Amino acid sequence: MSEQSSFANKILITGAGGYIGSIATSVLLDEGFEIVAVDNFSTGYRQPLEILQKKYGEEKLRFYDIDLTKDDISSIFDKEQGIDAVIHYAAHCLVDESMKNPHKHFYNNICGTLNLISSMNKAGVKNLVFSSTCAVYGQSKYIPIDEDHPKEPLSPYGESKKISEDIITWFSKLKGLNFVILRYFNVCGASDDGLIGDAKKPSPHLVQNTVRGALGIEPFILTYPEVDTEDKSPIRDYINVVDLNLAHKKAVEYLLNGGESEFINLGTGKGNSVLEIINIVKKVTGVEFEVSRGNLREGDPARLVASIEKAKRILDWEPKRTIEDSINSLISWYKNNPQGWKK
Ligand SMILES: NC(=O)c1ccc[n+]([C@@H]2O[C@H](COP(=O)([O-])OP(=O)(O)OC[C@H]3O[C@@H](n4cnc5c(N)ncnc54)[C@H](O)[C@@H]3O)[C@@H](O)[C@H]2O)c1
C-alpha cells in the first residue's frame, strides 16, 4: 500500500456536535485535517465547534445545521468541493429510549444513513467510516467477540445500526462505496486536556456517571441487574474516546490508501465489571461516594469484550490510554464544565 500524501485531507463529520463527534473534530483538526461538520444539534451542541473554530480558524473548520433525515446534504457536497471521506457519527443512540420509541431510532438512524450515502454517491464521494456498535451482536456467544460473531441485536437501536450496515454494504456492492464500519464497545473519557467531553446530564455511560458521582455533581445510581460474573455485575470493554477517534483517523487513511471495505471492532480487548470501575474511580478521585440502587435495566448481557486483533492488523492501531487516563480526563472536563455545554 502506498504512503499517504502530505496534503491536508478534507473530511465531512456528521454528528460533530455530539460527545464522540466533537472530540473527533478536535483530534482530526489537531492531526492537520480540514473538517466540514454537520449536525442538527438534537442531542449535540454548537459550543465545542465554536471553540474549535476559534482555535483553528474557519479555513480549517466550518459547521452546518443539517438534519440528515430531511435536509439536502447534496448542497453541502456542492458547496464544499473536494471532500475525501465522510465519518458518520450522527445517530440516536440511547438503548433504553429505543425500546420505548423504536420509530424514532429506526427513522433517524436508517433514513439519515440512507440519505447521506445517496448524497455521497451523487457527489462522487466514495469513502465512508461508519460508527457502529457492539449492540449489533446482542448476547455474547463467546468472548472475546470478533467481527464474525452472530449478529442478533437486542434493541431497536442495535437493529437500526445492523440495518444501516447492510445498506452501506449494498451501496458498496452496487455503487462502489468504500467503507470501514467500526463497531465500538463502551466509550469513555474526554479529550486529553479535558476541554471537550460528554455533555449529557446524566450521561448514559458508566465511567462518566461514576466520576460525576465522585465529584458530587449528581448522585450515582446503579441500574444493572445481577448477572453471571464473579462479582455479579456486568463486564464491559471501556475504550478511551481519543484512542477510539485515532482509530477513525487510521480508518480514513486506510481507505484513502485504497484499502478494501472492512468491519472492525474497537475496544481494548479487556473487560472491567461495573463494581471494578466504581472502585477504580474511588481510588483515582480519592472520594468514597455513596452508591444507591435505582430501577433495574432489563436484558443486560453479562460480558461484552472485544477482540481487537483485526483493528491491530488492518489499521495498525491499538489503544494507548488506560482507564485511569480516561477517569483523569473526565475529572478535568467535569471540574471545568459540571453542567456540560450550553444549548
Ligand atoms: N457512546 C458510545 O459508547 C457508543 C458506543 C457505540 C457506538 N456509538 C455510536 O457513536 C456515535 C456517536 O455517539 P455519541 O455517544 O457521541 O452520541 P451523541 O448523541 O452525543 O452524538 C450524536 C450526534 O448526532 C447528531 N444527530 C442525531 N441525529 C441527527 C440527524 N438526523 N441529523 C444530523 N445530526 C444528527 C446529534 O445532534 C448529536 O450531536 C453514534 O452513531 C453511536 O451510535 C457510541
The ligand as a Gaussian input file, in Angstrom:
#p B3LYP/6-31G(d) Opt

LIG

0 1
 N      -21.080000       6.419000      23.147000
 C      -20.854000       5.108000      22.987000
 O      -20.432000       4.387000      23.935000
 C      -21.104000       4.478000      21.650000
 C      -20.915000       3.097000      21.514000
 C      -21.132000       2.526000      20.265000
 C      -21.470000       3.318000      19.171000
 N      -21.670000       4.654000      19.342000
 C      -22.057000       5.464000      18.173000
 O      -21.257000       6.629000      18.121000
 C      -21.988000       7.704000      17.510000
 C      -21.882000       8.945000      18.367000
 O      -22.412000       8.679000      19.658000
 P      -22.360000       9.767000      20.845000
 O      -22.218000       8.997000      22.105000
 O      -21.371000      10.817000      20.516000
 O      -23.845000      10.351000      20.790000
 P      -24.356000      11.877000      20.762000
 O      -25.830000      11.824000      20.939000
 O      -23.578000      12.686000      21.739000
 O      -23.977000      12.345000      19.304000
 C      -24.787000      12.115000      18.177000
 C      -24.820000      13.407000      17.364000
 O      -25.580000      13.180000      16.186000
 C      -26.467000      14.292000      15.987000
 N      -27.605000      13.816000      15.192000
 C      -28.518000      12.846000      15.528000
 N      -29.411000      12.687000      14.550000
 C      -29.069000      13.550000      13.560000
 C      -29.617000      13.876000      12.280000
 N      -30.720000      13.277000      11.822000
 N      -29.011000      14.809000      11.536000
 C      -27.886000      15.437000      11.979000
 N      -27.337000      15.195000      13.165000
 C      -27.919000      14.262000      13.957000
 C      -26.847000      14.725000      17.398000
 O      -27.329000      16.053000      17.466000
 C      -25.508000      14.549000      18.121000
 O      -24.708000      15.713000      18.021000
 C      -23.420000       7.164000      17.327000
 O      -23.578000       6.761000      15.997000
 C      -23.479000       5.967000      18.246000
 O      -24.408000       5.012000      17.800000
 C      -21.495000       5.248000      20.565000

